[in-house]
């Protein structure tokens, strides 16, 4: 059985929004590369939404519907970015040197 700290949290969720994990030592395997690519897309989307948020919130003519839609999209992007950060944090080598 694989220890919890050896599992990779994947950048998508399963049924009922439960986390999905990958158990593999192969960082170049198909599923690992797929997860890496999806994480990259999620981070790019979050960066684009951040720019859009600055523009929308700076627009005095933005409608409440525009702001509500933006908030919904930002919420999803933040959820994705937190999952990426959590996954990457779990994969850090905790035995290596630490910067202060």
Secondary structure, 3 states (H helix, E strand, C coil): CCCHHHCEEEEEECHHHCEEEECCCCCCCHHHHHHHHHHHHHHHHHHHHHHHHHHHHHCCCCCHHHHHHHHHHHHHHHHHHHHHHHHHHHCCCCCCCCCC
